[in-house]
Amino acid sequence: MAFRFYFKALTHLYYSYWNITLLLGIYYLLSMLRNFFVLSDLFVGLLYVLSFCLLVISSYVLSSPLYYPRSHWWEYDFRFRADIKCWILIDGRKINGRLSDLRRGAACLELFESFPVGYSLDIYTKILDREFHLHSVIRSRKEPISGRSLIYGVKFTIMILRKTKELNF
């Protein structure tokens, strides 16, 4: 029953996944110590070591902005965010958005338009008089609150940097 909820939290990208992972990690550590020092069962203790290592590896992979972007619970509106302004071109339309949580070749992209997972986007932004053209692919999608922006986890495939002043926001 508990692992069913854990799997549901992971597949739906709920942030409760991290609380359950912490509890599971503590359980693995305590069980590992109990099997090594109290019960003297080396084989079962090594299975707990293996389980704990796999849990740490999976937590590292899932801590990417593709799946769980760093969020600030106190920020509700774009006016209070320090995100990077960006825009994308779709069929000649300019769609404004925000980039946040840039790390490990991925980012969190917030848009008010709906796109499917697997869709390729060209993101344009300007930082310190440098124009960035980012080719990316949508890997995950979340709609945290109805009426707010959709949050996409995007993986960068190509990044082009030009020092120009052509972008207008």
GROMACS elastic network, one bead per residue, 0.5 to 0.9 nm:
[ bonds ]
;  ai    aj funct       b0    kb
    1     4     6  0.51263   500
    1     5     6  0.65986   500
    1     6     6  0.87536   500
    2     5     6  0.52958   500
    2     6     6  0.62423   500
    2     7     6  0.87261   500
    3     7     6  0.59937   500
    3     8     6  0.84114   500
    4     7     6  0.51336   500
    4     8     6  0.61833   500
    4     9     6  0.86184   500
    5     9     6  0.60652   500
    5    10     6  0.85594   500
    5    17     6  0.89936   500
    6     9     6  0.51186   500
    6    10     6  0.63002   500
    6    11     6  0.87636   500
    6    16     6  0.84397   500
    6    17     6  0.63923   500
    6    20     6  0.68044   500
    6    21     6  0.82904   500
    7    10     6  0.50400   500
    7    11     6  0.61231   500
    7    12     6  0.85342   500
    7    17     6  0.84357   500
    8    11     6  0.51623   500
    8    12     6  0.59871   500
    8    13     6  0.81151   500
    8    14     6  0.81456   500
    8    17     6  0.87403   500
    9    12     6  0.54366   500
    9    13     6  0.57220   500
    9    15     6  0.73345   500
    9    16     6  0.64521   500
    9    17     6  0.52728   500
    9    20     6  0.89609   500
   10    14     6  0.64128   500
   10    15     6  0.84652   500
   10    16     6  0.86599   500
   10    17     6  0.59659   500
   11    14     6  0.79375   500
   12   142     6  0.86688   500
   13    16     6  0.85214   500
   13    17     6  0.74552   500
   13    67     6  0.67026   500
   13    68     6  0.70161   500
   13   142     6  0.80228   500
   14    17     6  0.58975   500
   14    18     6  0.85225   500
   14    68     6  0.84776   500
   15    18     6  0.59732   500
   15    19     6  0.76849   500
   15    68     6  0.75248   500
   16    19     6  0.52436   500
   16    20     6  0.63984   500
   16    21     6  0.85797   500
   17    20     6  0.52598   500
   17    21     6  0.60556   500
   17    22     6  0.86645   500
   18    22     6  0.61393   500
   18    23     6  0.86739   500
   18    59     6  0.83674   500
   19    22     6  0.51572   500
   19    23     6  0.63777   500
   19    24     6  0.86140   500
   20    23     6  0.51242   500
   20    24     6  0.60376   500
   20    25     6  0.84936   500
   21    25     6  0.59783   500
   21    26     6  0.85800   500
   21    55     6  0.77312   500
   21    59     6  0.79831   500
   22    25     6  0.50664   500
   22    26     6  0.62704   500
   22    27     6  0.86038   500
   23    26     6  0.51597   500
   23    27     6  0.61722   500
   23    28     6  0.86709   500
   24    28     6  0.61543   500
   24    29     6  0.86395   500
   24    52     6  0.86732   500
   24    55     6  0.85747   500
   25    28     6  0.50745   500
   25    29     6  0.62041   500
   25    30     6  0.86447   500
   25    51     6  0.89574   500
   25    52     6  0.63823   500
   25    55     6  0.72553   500
   25    56     6  0.82401   500
   26    29     6  0.51223   500
   26    30     6  0.61470   500
   26    31     6  0.84656   500
   27    30     6  0.52530   500
   27    31     6  0.59943   500
   27    32     6  0.83851   500
   28    31     6  0.51165   500
   28    32     6  0.58916   500
   28    33     6  0.85725   500
   28    48     6  0.58305   500
   28    49     6  0.75776   500
   28    51     6  0.73053   500
   28    52     6  0.59911   500
   29    32     6  0.50435   500
   29    33     6  0.62303   500
   29    34     6  0.85706   500
   29    48     6  0.75479   500
   29    49     6  0.78489   500
   29    52     6  0.72708   500
   30    33     6  0.51883   500
   30    34     6  0.60812   500
   30    35     6  0.86092   500
   31    35     6  0.60623   500
   31    36     6  0.85312   500
   31    45     6  0.74416   500
   31    48     6  0.69690   500
   32    35     6  0.52816   500
   32    36     6  0.62029   500
   32    37     6  0.85726   500
   32    44     6  0.78694   500
   32    46     6  0.74923   500
   32    47     6  0.82607   500
   32    48     6  0.53659   500
   32    49     6  0.64638   500
   32    52     6  0.88875   500
   33    36     6  0.52030   500
   33    37     6  0.58754   500
   33    38     6  0.75776   500
   33    45     6  0.74205   500
   34    37     6  0.54905   500
   34    38     6  0.50293   500
   34    39     6  0.62825   500
   34    40     6  0.80234   500
   34    41     6  0.88087   500
   34    45     6  0.79757   500
   35    38     6  0.58902   500
   35    40     6  0.56057   500
   35    41     6  0.52083   500
   35    42     6  0.68616   500
   35    43     6  0.86444   500
   35    44     6  0.66002   500
   35    45     6  0.50299   500
   35    46     6  0.87948   500
   35    48     6  0.87123   500
   36    39     6  0.63404   500
   36    41     6  0.58545   500
   36    42     6  0.59401   500
   36    43     6  0.89863   500
   36    44     6  0.83868   500
   36    45     6  0.56441   500
   36    46     6  0.85387   500
   37    40     6  0.54967   500
   37    41     6  0.82415   500
   38    41     6  0.83457   500
   39    42     6  0.86726   500
   40    45     6  0.83471   500
   41    44     6  0.58101   500
   41    45     6  0.61686   500
   41    46     6  0.87486   500
   42    45     6  0.50424   500
   42    46     6  0.61126   500
   42    47     6  0.87123   500
   43    46     6  0.51747   500
   43    47     6  0.64075   500
   43    48     6  0.88789   500
   44    48     6  0.64182   500
   44    49     6  0.87287   500
   45    48     6  0.51432   500
   45    49     6  0.63253   500
   45    50     6  0.87324   500
   46    50     6  0.61476   500
   46    51     6  0.85227   500
   47    50     6  0.50288   500
   47    51     6  0.61122   500
   47    52     6  0.85497   500
   48    52     6  0.60045   500
   48    53     6  0.85069   500
   49    52     6  0.51175   500
   49    53     6  0.61740   500
   49    54     6  0.86548   500
   50    53     6  0.51375   500
   50    54     6  0.62121   500
   50    55     6  0.85894   500
   51    54     6  0.51675   500
   51    55     6  0.61369   500
   51    56     6  0.87010   500
   52    55     6  0.50057   500
   52    56     6  0.62475   500
   52    57     6  0.86995   500
   53    56     6  0.51250   500
   53    57     6  0.62316   500
   53    58     6  0.86296   500
   54    57     6  0.50892   500
   54    58     6  0.60766   500
   54    59     6  0.84512   500
   55    58     6  0.52137   500
   55    59     6  0.60434   500
   55    60     6  0.86188   500
   56    59     6  0.50754   500
   56    60     6  0.62214   500
   56    61     6  0.87771   500
   57    60     6  0.51559   500
   57    61     6  0.63679   500
   57    62     6  0.86908   500
   58    61     6  0.51339   500
   58    62     6  0.60933   500
   58    63     6  0.85397   500
   59    62     6  0.51212   500
   59    63     6  0.60205   500
   60    63     6  0.52667   500
   60    64     6  0.74877   500
   61    64     6  0.61608   500
   61    67     6  0.89507   500
   62    65     6  0.80818   500
   62    66     6  0.77730   500
   62    67     6  0.59376   500
   62    68     6  0.67233   500
   63    66     6  0.81258   500
   63    67     6  0.69148   500
   63    68     6  0.58230   500
   63    69     6  0.75006   500
   63    70     6  0.85987   500
   64    67     6  0.58953   500
   64    68     6  0.60958   500
   64    69     6  0.66892   500
   64    70     6  0.87932   500
   64   101     6  0.89554   500
   64   103     6  0.73739   500
   64   104     6  0.71654   500
   64   106     6  0.73759   500
   64   107     6  0.82523   500
   64   153     6  0.86983   500
   65    68     6  0.51646   500
   65    70     6  0.70238   500
   65   100     6  0.87660   500
   65   101     6  0.63479   500
   65   102     6  0.73731   500
   65   103     6  0.72079   500
   65   104     6  0.83831   500
   65   106     6  0.62258   500
   65   107     6  0.53950   500
   65   108     6  0.56765   500
   65   152     6  0.88401   500
   65   153     6  0.58275   500
   65   154     6  0.77992   500
   65   155     6  0.88353   500
   66    69     6  0.68214   500
   66   106     6  0.64784   500
   66   107     6  0.66969   500
   66   108     6  0.68765   500
   66   138     6  0.83695   500
   66   139     6  0.62040   500
   66   140     6  0.60362   500
   66   141     6  0.86705   500
   66   152     6  0.74630   500
   66   154     6  0.59366   500
   66   155     6  0.69825   500
   67   139     6  0.80861   500
   67   140     6  0.63510   500
   67   141     6  0.84473   500
   67   152     6  0.88113   500
   67   153     6  0.63062   500
   68    71     6  0.84469   500
   68   108     6  0.88891   500
   68   153     6  0.81799   500
   69   100     6  0.82279   500
   69   101     6  0.62753   500
   69   107     6  0.78160   500
   69   108     6  0.62163   500
   69   151     6  0.89248   500
   69   153     6  0.76573   500
   70   100     6  0.84904   500
   70   101     6  0.62665   500
   70   108     6  0.87003   500
   71    74     6  0.88614   500
   71    75     6  0.83440   500
   71   101     6  0.84287   500
   72    75     6  0.56704   500
   72    76     6  0.84587   500
   73    76     6  0.73413   500
   75    78     6  0.79360   500
   75    79     6  0.88328   500
   75    80     6  0.62144   500
   75    81     6  0.66407   500
   76    79     6  0.85625   500
   76    80     6  0.75089   500
   76    81     6  0.83675   500
   76   148     6  0.89890   500
   77    80     6  0.58713   500
   77    81     6  0.69790   500
   77   148     6  0.86685   500
   78    81     6  0.52076   500
   78    82     6  0.82784   500
   78    83     6  0.81675   500
   78    98     6  0.84300   500
   79    82     6  0.85041   500
   81    84     6  0.88422   500
   82   100     6  0.82303   500
   83    98     6  0.58897   500
   83    99     6  0.57193   500
   83   100     6  0.51639   500
   83   101     6  0.82882   500
   84    97     6  0.85043   500
   84    98     6  0.54774   500
   84   100     6  0.64137   500
   84   125     6  0.76001   500
   84   126     6  0.82950   500
   84   127     6  0.79309   500
   85    96     6  0.75209   500
   85    97     6  0.61786   500
   85    99     6  0.64471   500
   85   124     6  0.89868   500
   85   125     6  0.64976   500
   85   126     6  0.77287   500
   85   127     6  0.89268   500
   85   169     6  0.79048   500
   86    95     6  0.85416   500
   86    96     6  0.59920   500
   86    97     6  0.52415   500
   86    98     6  0.55088   500
   86    99     6  0.66520   500
   86   109     6  0.89993   500
   86   123     6  0.67267   500
   86   124     6  0.56226   500
   86   126     6  0.73894   500
   86   169     6  0.80846   500
   87    94     6  0.63817   500
   87    95     6  0.53360   500
   87    97     6  0.54674   500
   87    98     6  0.77664   500
   87   122     6  0.85994   500
   87   123     6  0.59196   500
   87   124     6  0.54005   500
   87   125     6  0.65795   500
   87   169     6  0.84579   500
   88    93     6  0.80436   500
   88    94     6  0.57948   500
   88    95     6  0.53105   500
   88    96     6  0.66779   500
   88    97     6  0.77352   500
   88   121     6  0.70634   500
   88   122     6  0.58759   500
   88   124     6  0.60406   500
   88   125     6  0.88468   500
   89    92     6  0.58914   500
   89    93     6  0.54622   500
   89    95     6  0.63667   500
   89   121     6  0.81535   500
   89   122     6  0.69737   500
   89   123     6  0.77094   500
   89   124     6  0.84205   500
   90    93     6  0.52021   500
   90    94     6  0.67036   500
   90    95     6  0.74973   500
   90   121     6  0.83286   500
   90   122     6  0.87128   500
   91    94     6  0.85661   500
   95   111     6  0.78150   500
   95   112     6  0.83727   500
   95   113     6  0.79215   500
   96   111     6  0.70256   500
   96   112     6  0.83272   500
   96   169     6  0.85836   500
   97   109     6  0.69615   500
   97   110     6  0.55414   500
   97   112     6  0.75786   500
   97   149     6  0.88832   500
   98   108     6  0.81719   500
   98   109     6  0.57626   500
   98   110     6  0.51611   500
   98   111     6  0.69566   500
   99   102     6  0.75109   500
   99   107     6  0.66592   500
   99   108     6  0.57361   500
   99   110     6  0.65117   500
   99   125     6  0.89111   500
  100   107     6  0.61190   500
  100   108     6  0.51327   500
  100   109     6  0.64915   500
  100   110     6  0.80561   500
  101   106     6  0.81289   500
  101   107     6  0.54001   500
  101   108     6  0.56861   500
  101   109     6  0.86999   500
  102   105     6  0.72911   500
  102   106     6  0.59418   500
  102   108     6  0.69641   500
  103   106     6  0.55929   500
  103   107     6  0.63313   500
  104   107     6  0.81666   500
  104   155     6  0.89312   500
  105   154     6  0.88452   500
  105   155     6  0.62300   500
  105   156     6  0.56766   500
  105   157     6  0.81551   500
  106   136     6  0.85518   500
  106   153     6  0.72320   500
  106   154     6  0.56322   500
  106   156     6  0.56429   500
  107   152     6  0.82855   500
  107   153     6  0.60098   500
  107   154     6  0.54916   500
  107   155     6  0.66842   500
  107   156     6  0.78943   500
  108   151     6  0.66023   500
  108   152     6  0.56928   500
  108   154     6  0.62227   500
  108   155     6  0.89903   500
  109   150     6  0.81710   500
  109   151     6  0.57880   500
  109   152     6  0.50221   500
  109   153     6  0.63289   500
  109   154     6  0.67309   500
  110   113     6  0.89589   500
  110   149     6  0.58003   500
  110   150     6  0.56053   500
  110   152     6  0.62165   500
  110   153     6  0.89112   500
  111   114     6  0.77177   500
  111   148     6  0.89353   500
  111   149     6  0.52827   500
  111   150     6  0.54245   500
  111   151     6  0.67140   500
  111   152     6  0.78566   500
  112   147     6  0.86885   500
  112   148     6  0.73358   500
  112   150     6  0.58574   500
  112   151     6  0.87992   500
  113   149     6  0.78587   500
  113   150     6  0.72257   500
  114   150     6  0.72254   500
  115   118     6  0.86711   500
  115   119     6  0.66744   500
  115   138     6  0.82300   500
  115   141     6  0.84867   500
  115   152     6  0.88687   500
  116   119     6  0.57686   500
  116   138     6  0.75423   500
  116   140     6  0.87351   500
  116   141     6  0.78599   500
  117   120     6  0.88675   500
  117   137     6  0.80348   500
  117   138     6  0.52287   500
  117   139     6  0.55588   500
  117   140     6  0.59175   500
  117   141     6  0.66943   500
  117   152     6  0.85375   500
  118   137     6  0.59077   500
  118   138     6  0.50881   500
  118   139     6  0.59414   500
  118   140     6  0.82653   500
  119   136     6  0.85632   500
  119   137     6  0.57460   500
  119   138     6  0.55167   500
  119   139     6  0.82806   500
  120   135     6  0.73471   500
  120   136     6  0.57501   500
  120   138     6  0.64245   500
  121   134     6  0.81326   500
  121   135     6  0.60411   500
  121   136     6  0.52886   500
  121   137     6  0.60488   500
  121   138     6  0.75136   500
  121   154     6  0.87898   500
  122   133     6  0.67886   500
  122   134     6  0.56299   500
  122   136     6  0.62173   500
  122   137     6  0.86974   500
  123   132     6  0.79355   500
  123   133     6  0.57949   500
  123   135     6  0.63397   500
  123   136     6  0.73141   500
  124   131     6  0.72485   500
  124   132     6  0.57099   500
  124   134     6  0.63060   500
  124   135     6  0.89106   500
  124   167     6  0.82680   500
  125   130     6  0.83085   500
  125   131     6  0.58758   500
  125   132     6  0.52617   500
  125   133     6  0.67564   500
  125   134     6  0.82678   500
  125   167     6  0.75478   500
  126   129     6  0.62251   500
  126   130     6  0.54142   500
  126   132     6  0.59929   500
  126   133     6  0.88937   500
  126   164     6  0.89281   500
  126   165     6  0.82813   500
  126   167     6  0.68382   500
  126   168     6  0.88413   500
  126   169     6  0.89311   500
  127   130     6  0.52776   500
  127   131     6  0.66141   500
  127   132     6  0.76930   500
  128   131     6  0.84020   500
  129   163     6  0.64197   500
  129   164     6  0.63593   500
  129   165     6  0.59531   500
  130   161     6  0.69084   500
  130   162     6  0.59180   500
  130   164     6  0.58314   500
  130   165     6  0.71685   500
  131   160     6  0.82737   500
  131   161     6  0.59130   500
  131   162     6  0.51977   500
  131   163     6  0.58738   500
  131   164     6  0.60328   500
  131   165     6  0.72390   500
  131   166     6  0.77945   500
  131   167     6  0.71955   500
  132   159     6  0.69697   500
  132   160     6  0.57683   500
  132   162     6  0.64943   500
  132   163     6  0.85912   500
  133   158     6  0.82512   500
  133   159     6  0.59155   500
  133   160     6  0.50512   500
  133   161     6  0.65110   500
  133   162     6  0.82639   500
  134   156     6  0.65821   500
  134   157     6  0.76309   500
  134   158     6  0.59530   500
  134   160     6  0.63419   500
  134   161     6  0.86649   500
  135   155     6  0.85502   500
  135   156     6  0.58522   500
  135   157     6  0.55673   500
  135   158     6  0.50439   500
  135   159     6  0.63007   500
  135   160     6  0.83943   500
  136   154     6  0.60128   500
  136   155     6  0.53729   500
  136   157     6  0.53469   500
  136   158     6  0.71015   500
  136   159     6  0.87046   500
  137   153     6  0.85268   500
  137   154     6  0.54406   500
  137   155     6  0.53929   500
  137   156     6  0.66175   500
  137   157     6  0.72981   500
  138   141     6  0.75835   500
  138   152     6  0.64016   500
  138   153     6  0.59304   500
  138   155     6  0.65344   500
  139   152     6  0.73056   500
  139   153     6  0.54730   500
  139   154     6  0.55381   500
  139   155     6  0.66913   500
  140   151     6  0.82238   500
  140   152     6  0.55626   500
  140   154     6  0.71482   500
  141   150     6  0.70560   500
  141   151     6  0.57593   500
  141   153     6  0.62999   500
  142   150     6  0.59120   500
  142   151     6  0.50859   500
  142   152     6  0.63733   500
  142   153     6  0.84800   500
  143   146     6  0.66946   500
  143   147     6  0.87320   500
  143   148     6  0.75205   500
  143   149     6  0.70243   500
  143   151     6  0.61887   500
  143   152     6  0.87833   500
  144   148     6  0.75028   500
  144   149     6  0.81583   500
  144   150     6  0.73185   500
  144   151     6  0.76999   500
  145   148     6  0.56327   500
  145   149     6  0.79852   500
  145   150     6  0.85559   500
  146   149     6  0.81804   500
  146   150     6  0.88844   500
  147   150     6  0.88433   500
  156   159     6  0.71090   500
  164   167     6  0.80462   500
  165   168     6  0.82080   500
